[in-house]
Amino acid sequence: MVVLNKIYTKTGDDGTTALGSGERRPKNDLRINAYGTVDETNAVVGLVRLHTENTSPEVDAVLSRIQNDLFDLGADLATPETDQDLGYEPLRITDAQVSAIEDAIDVLNADLTPLRSFVLPGGSAASAHLHHARTVSRRAERLMVELSARENINPAAVKYMNRLSDYFFVASRYLNNKGDADVLWVPGKNR
């Protein structure tokens, strides 16, 4: 259980932060950037939910689950894989969480109008925010892939972020009247 009685600790005043292993790293470390961008993704999902809470309960329920999963993912990334005994079992993203995202994609995608062009971010407010979430989650994924080239990270974590951006895309179309209200790219339209 997490207990936060005092928010400021002053331990980061030197430009470092603690990982779940207790190791301190600079705040601009790639691992910190990766889980910080996962946190940023979660904040954007919070904005999306302002628009889905009352209008799309089925999407909102998945987004609620995703927000919790993103905290799990942050904990996963904040605790490097090591042979060292940490005194606890580190929280890791699981293949079941990846499968749950795939299932959610399949449910929404079944009702969508087939795409005939690329989709521009827009349409409903929820869809626009989902496109924002998609782009931030893609950045998090790129950072995680870069990190995985330097350090061991949980492969399911990278898979999760890859599927998550796909979910955001499909959900954005679903909330744009099942794709009928998508804003489509018209190549060379303004030449």
C-alpha positions in Angstrom: 0.0 0.0 0.0 1.2 3.5 -0.8 1.1 6.2 1.8 1.9 9.7 0.8 1.8 12.0 3.8 4.3 14.5 2.5 4.5 15.3 -1.1 7.8 17.1 -1.2 10.8 15.3 0.1 13.7 17.5 -1.3 15.5 14.3 -2.3 15.2 15.2 -6.0 16.7 18.7 -5.5 20.0 17.4 -6.9 18.4 16.4 -10.2 18.0 12.7 -9.3 15.1 10.5 -8.5 14.8 7.0 -6.9 13.8 3.9 -8.8 11.8 1.1 -7.3 15.1 -0.7 -6.6 16.4 2.3 -4.5 18.9 3.2 -7.1 19.1 7.0 -7.9 19.2 8.2 -11.5 19.3 11.6 -13.1 15.8 12.9 -13.9 16.7 13.1 -17.6 17.7 9.4 -17.6 16.0 7.4 -20.5 14.2 5.1 -18.0 12.8 8.1 -16.2 11.7 9.7 -19.5 10.0 6.4 -20.5 7.9 6.1 -17.4 7.3 9.8 -17.3 5.8 9.6 -20.8 3.7 6.7 -19.7 2.4 9.0 -16.9 1.8 11.7 -19.5 -0.3 9.2 -21.5 -2.3 8.5 -18.4 -3.0 12.2 -17.9 -4.3 12.5 -21.5 -6.6 9.5 -20.9 -8.0 11.4 -17.9 -8.9 14.2 -20.3 -10.5 11.7 -22.7 -12.6 10.4 -19.8 -14.1 13.8 -19.2 -15.9 13.2 -22.5 -16.7 9.5 -22.3 -17.9 9.2 -18.7 -21.5 10.0 -19.6 -21.6 9.4 -23.3 -19.8 6.0 -23.9 -19.8 3.9 -20.7 -18.3 0.9 -22.6 -15.3 2.9 -23.8 -15.0 4.7 -20.4 -14.8 1.4 -18.6 -11.9 0.3 -20.7 -10.2 3.7 -20.3 -10.6 3.3 -16.5 -8.9 -0.1 -16.7 -6.2 1.4 -19.0 -5.4 4.2 -16.4 -4.8 1.6 -13.8 -2.7 -0.5 -16.2 -0.6 2.6 -17.0 0.3 2.9 -13.3 1.3 -0.8 -13.3 3.4 0.0 -16.4 5.0 2.9 -14.7 5.9 0.7 -11.7 7.2 -1.9 -14.1 9.5 0.6 -15.8 10.5 2.2 -12.5 11.9 -1.1 -11.2 14.7 -2.3 -13.4 14.9 -6.1 -14.0 17.8 -7.3 -11.9 19.0 -10.4 -10.1 19.1 -8.4 -6.9 16.6 -9.4 -4.2 14.4 -6.3 -3.7 12.5 -7.8 -0.8 9.3 -7.7 -2.8 8.0 -9.0 -6.1 8.1 -6.2 -8.6 4.9 -5.3 -10.4 5.1 -6.3 -14.1 2.8 -5.9 -17.1 1.4 -9.3 -18.1 0.5 -10.9 -21.4 -3.1 -11.0 -20.0 -3.2 -7.2 -19.9 -2.0 -7.1 -23.5 -4.7 -9.6 -24.5 -7.3 -7.5 -22.8 -6.4 -4.5 -24.9 -6.5 -6.7 -28.0 -10.0 -7.9 -27.1 -11.2 -4.3 -26.5 -9.8 -3.3 -29.9 -11.6 -6.2 -31.6 -15.0 -5.3 -30.0 -14.9 -1.7 -31.2 -13.3 -2.4 -34.6 -16.1 -4.9 -35.5 -18.6 -2.0 -35.9 -16.4 0.5 -37.7 -16.7 1.7 -41.3 -13.7 0.5 -43.2 -11.0 3.1 -43.8 -10.5 4.4 -47.3 -8.0 7.1 -46.2 -5.8 8.1 -43.3 -7.7 9.8 -40.5 -6.9 13.3 -39.2 -7.1 14.0 -35.5 -10.5 15.5 -34.8 -14.2 14.9 -34.9 -15.7 14.7 -31.4 -13.8 16.1 -28.4 -13.3 12.6 -27.1 -11.8 11.5 -30.4 -9.5 14.4 -30.6 -8.2 13.7 -27.1 -7.8 10.0 -28.0 -5.6 11.0 -31.0 -3.5 13.0 -28.5 -3.3 10.0 -26.2 -2.3 7.9 -29.2 0.6 10.2 -30.1 1.8 10.4 -26.5 1.6 6.7 -26.1 3.6 6.2 -29.4 6.3 8.5 -27.9 6.4 6.4 -24.7 6.7 3.3 -26.8 9.6 4.7 -28.8 11.4 5.6 -25.5 10.7 2.1 -24.2 12.1 0.5 -27.3 15.2 2.7 -27.0 15.5 1.7 -23.4 15.2 -2.0 -24.2 18.2 -1.6 -26.5 20.3 -0.5 -23.5 18.7 -2.3 -20.5 16.5 -5.3 -19.9 12.8 -4.4 -19.7 9.7 -6.5 -19.7 8.8 -7.4 -23.3 5.1 -7.4 -22.4 5.4 -3.7 -21.4 6.5 -2.8 -25.0 3.7 -4.9 -26.4 1.2 -3.3 -24.1 2.1 0.2 -25.3 2.0 -0.9 -28.9 -1.5 -2.2 -28.5 -2.6 0.7 -26.5 -1.9 3.2 -29.2 -3.9 1.0 -31.6 -6.8 1.0 -29.0 -6.7 4.8 -28.9 -6.9 4.9 -32.7 -9.8 2.5 -32.9 -11.7 4.1 -30.0 -11.3 7.5 -31.6 -13.0 6.2 -34.7 -15.7 4.4 -32.7 -16.5 7.7 -30.9 -16.7 9.5 -34.2 -20.0 7.8 -35.0 -18.3 4.5 -35.7 -16.1 6.1 -38.3 -18.8 7.9 -40.2 -17.7 11.3 -38.6 -14.0 10.7 -39.1 -12.0 13.6 -40.5 -10.2 12.1 -43.5 -6.9 13.2 -45.1 -7.2 14.3 -48.6 -3.8 14.1 -50.2 -2.7 17.4 -51.9 -6.1 19.0 -51.1 -4.6 22.5 -50.6 -2.0 22.6 -53.4 
